[in-house]
Amino acid sequence: MVALDEVFELLEDQRRRYALYCLYEKDGPVAVSELVKKNREMGRRPVGDRWEY
């Protein structure tokens, strides 16, 4: 069994939490490419008049 501390350590990363959220929101299978795309979109942040990744 995985230690609770290890679970919380894994969930510290925002992208991992977002991937789990995307899986939770979907009914059925989700392609890895879709998770990557959604994670990339989530990671975009506006900087001035351009987007930073």
Secondary structure, DSSP 8 states (H G I E B T S, - for coil): ---HHHHHHHTTSHHHHHHHHHHHHSSS---HHHHHHHHHHHT-EEETTEEE-
